[in-house]
Amino acid sequence: MNGPVHRTFVVVDVENSSRLSNPEITAMRSNLYRILDEVTNRTGSVVANDDRGDGCLLVLELPVLEVLDKVVESVVEGVRAHNQTVGPLEWIRVRVAVHEGYVNRDDRGWSSDALTATFRLNETSVVKGTLKNASRAVGVVVVSDVVYQGVVRHNYRPTVTAAEYRAADIRTSEGEVRAWLRVPGYPEPPLPVDAAEPTKTRTKQAVRADEFGSIKANNMIIGDVRARTIIGGDNRGGAA
């Protein structure tokens, strides 16, 4: 590949996979990749499908609206359908992070700060805590502020609506990065208690949406998270 190209990134991780035995991990991976293969075969435009042990990175040529509408929703439905056919010990629950930006590829794989930021989004304590609180859910979806402001808040399609999302301000060494969470099947995501309190003090200006992709992942502090619950259109800058 010569030069950077713009792509949509989806990172899918399975909850609590570190607690599984080796045979259980093998079975989980088989089920997860069956679901992902079914989704990507239907939607196409997958540039890369990189294994991450307990999850997967998808790099897609599809615009982010199509990814949210087709890929993410299909992954959620695929996990739900799987869980309805197996016992509780074989259930899968996933964290799905979505971002977009420029990326480079060399002989060893893909790289960019936007790509790395997608992984960091997926790993934040507020995302993990929200899924933990949503005991009846099959997963949690987190999108960057870039994706929310550019696509989600405009409610282009019934499956991509702003009403189910809530904002979380994730502190980094460069300021605060806003992300947006939803839990499919819930009217609003059950954010962790300590993350549901408004930020009381801000020592740095929040990072603008168009700067999210430039955050250096190795400088991100993912253990210190505060979130603000935003309901309706009062504080969303035009969200319905």
C-alpha positions in Angstrom: 0.0 0.0 0.0 1.3 3.4 -0.9 0.3 6.1 1.5 -2.6 6.3 4.0 -6.1 5.4 3.1 -9.4 6.1 5.0 -11.1 3.2 6.5 -13.7 2.3 9.1 -12.5 0.2 12.1 -14.5 -2.3 14.2 -12.9 -4.0 17.2 -14.8 -6.9 18.7 -13.8 -8.4 22.0 -15.4 -11.1 24.1 -16.1 -10.3 27.8 -14.1 -12.1 30.5 -12.3 -14.3 28.0 -9.3 -14.5 30.3 -11.4 -16.6 32.7 -11.9 -19.3 30.1 -9.9 -22.5 29.9 -8.0 -23.4 26.8 -10.8 -25.7 25.4 -13.4 -23.0 26.2 -11.3 -20.4 24.4 -11.1 -22.6 21.4 -14.9 -23.1 21.4 -15.5 -19.4 21.9 -13.3 -18.4 19.1 -15.0 -20.9 16.7 -18.4 -19.4 17.6 -17.2 -15.8 17.4 -15.5 -16.3 14.0 -18.5 -18.1 12.6 -20.7 -15.1 13.5 -18.2 -12.6 12.1 -17.6 -14.6 8.9 -21.4 -14.8 8.3 -21.6 -11.0 8.8 -18.7 -10.1 6.6 -19.6 -12.5 3.8 -23.0 -10.8 3.6 -21.8 -7.2 3.8 -18.4 -7.5 1.9 -15.8 -4.7 1.7 -13.7 -6.2 4.5 -10.1 -5.2 3.8 -8.7 -7.0 6.8 -9.9 -9.5 9.4 -7.1 -9.6 12.0 -7.2 -12.1 14.8 -6.7 -10.8 18.4 -6.9 -13.9 20.4 -10.1 -13.2 22.2 -11.5 -10.9 19.6 -11.0 -9.5 16.1 -10.2 -6.3 14.2 -12.1 -5.5 11.1 -10.8 -2.9 8.7 -13.6 -2.0 6.2 -14.0 0.0 3.1 -17.6 0.5 3.9 -18.6 4.0 5.1 -19.2 4.2 8.8 -23.0 4.6 8.4 -23.1 1.3 6.5 -20.9 -0.3 9.2 -23.2 0.7 12.0 -26.3 -0.2 10.1 -25.2 -3.5 8.7 -22.0 -4.8 10.3 -22.5 -3.9 14.0 -26.2 -4.7 14.1 -25.5 -8.0 12.4 -22.8 -8.9 14.9 -25.2 -8.1 17.8 -28.0 -10.2 16.2 -25.5 -13.0 15.5 -24.4 -13.2 19.1 -28.0 -13.0 20.3 -29.0 -15.9 18.0 -26.0 -18.0 19.2 -26.9 -17.4 22.8 -30.4 -18.6 22.2 -29.2 -22.0 21.0 -26.7 -22.8 23.7 -26.5 -23.1 27.5 -25.3 -20.3 29.7 -21.8 -21.6 29.9 -21.4 -21.1 26.1 -23.0 -17.6 26.0 -20.9 -14.9 24.4 -21.0 -11.2 25.3 -19.1 -8.7 23.3 -17.7 -5.2 23.3 -17.8 -3.5 19.9 -15.9 -0.3 19.3 -16.3 1.7 16.1 -14.1 4.6 14.8 -12.9 5.8 11.4 -9.7 7.5 10.1 -6.6 7.1 8.0 -4.4 4.0 8.3 -1.2 2.7 6.8 -0.4 -0.9 5.9 3.0 -2.5 5.5 4.2 -6.1 5.4 3.5 -6.6 9.1 0.0 -5.2 9.2 -2.0 -2.0 9.8 -1.0 1.0 11.9 -2.2 4.5 12.8 -3.2 6.4 15.9 -6.8 6.3 14.8 -6.7 2.5 14.7 -4.9 2.2 18.0 -7.4 4.6 19.5 -10.2 2.2 18.5 -8.6 -0.5 20.6 -8.2 1.8 23.5 -11.9 2.7 23.3 -12.8 -0.9 23.5 -10.7 -1.5 26.6 -11.8 1.5 28.7 -13.2 0.7 32.2 -16.5 2.6 31.5 -17.2 0.3 28.5 -16.4 -2.9 30.5 -18.3 -1.6 33.5 -21.4 -0.8 31.4 -21.5 -4.3 29.9 -21.0 -5.8 33.4 -24.0 -3.8 34.6 -26.1 -4.9 31.6 -26.6 -8.5 32.7 -29.3 -9.2 30.1 -27.4 -7.7 27.2 -25.4 -9.6 24.6 -23.0 -6.6 24.1 -22.1 -3.0 24.4 -21.4 -0.7 21.4 -19.0 2.3 21.8 -18.4 4.8 19.1 -15.9 7.7 18.9 -17.2 11.3 19.0 -16.2 11.6 15.3 -18.6 8.8 14.5 -21.4 10.1 16.8 -21.2 13.7 15.5 -20.8 12.8 11.9 -23.4 10.0 11.7 -25.3 8.8 14.8 -26.8 12.1 16.0 -28.4 12.7 12.6 -30.5 9.6 12.8 -30.2 8.7 9.2 -31.7 5.3 9.6 -33.9 3.6 12.2 -31.1 1.3 13.2 -28.7 4.1 13.8 -30.4 6.4 16.3 -29.0 8.8 18.9 -31.7 8.2 21.6 -30.0 5.1 23.0 -26.5 6.6 23.3 -25.0 8.3 26.3 -21.7 10.3 26.4 -18.6 9.3 28.3 -15.7 11.7 28.7 -12.5 9.6 28.9 -9.5 11.5 30.4 -6.2 11.3 28.6 -2.9 13.0 29.0 -3.9 15.3 26.2 -7.3 16.2 27.6 -10.6 14.5 27.5 -11.9 12.4 24.7 -15.7 12.0 24.3 -17.1 8.6 23.4 -20.7 7.4 23.1 -22.2 4.2 24.4 -25.3 2.1 23.8 -26.4 -1.3 25.0 -28.7 -3.0 22.4 -32.0 -3.8 24.0 -31.7 -1.2 26.7 -33.3 2.2 26.6 -30.1 3.7 27.8 -26.7 2.2 28.8 -26.3 1.4 32.5 -23.1 3.3 33.0 -21.0 2.5 36.1 -22.0 4.5 39.1 -18.7 6.4 39.4 -18.9 7.2 35.6 -22.4 8.5 35.7 -21.5 11.6 37.8 -20.8 14.8 35.9 -17.2 15.8 35.7 -16.6 18.3 38.5 -13.3 19.7 37.4 -11.6 20.0 34.1 -8.0 21.1 34.0 -7.7 20.8 30.2 -10.1 21.6 27.4 -11.9 18.6 26.0 -10.4 17.3 22.8 -12.5 18.2 19.8 -14.2 15.5 17.8 -11.9 15.9 14.8 -8.8 15.4 17.0 -9.8 12.0 18.4 -7.9 10.1 15.7 -4.7 12.0 16.6 -4.5 10.8 20.2 -1.3 8.9 21.0 -2.6 5.6 22.4 0.5 5.0 24.5 -0.3 8.2 26.4 -3.9 7.4 27.1 -5.0 6.9 30.7 -7.8 4.5 30.5 -8.4 3.9 34.2 -9.6 7.3 35.1 -13.0 7.8 33.4 -15.9 10.1 34.0 -19.1 10.2 32.1 -22.0 12.6 31.7 -25.4 11.2 31.1 -27.1 13.3 28.4 -30.7 12.6 27.7 -32.7 13.7 24.7 -31.5 16.7 22.7 -30.8 19.2 25.5 -27.0 18.9 25.4 -26.2 16.9 22.3 -25.7 19.8 19.9 -28.7 18.9 17.7 -29.3 15.3 18.6 -32.9 14.2 18.3 
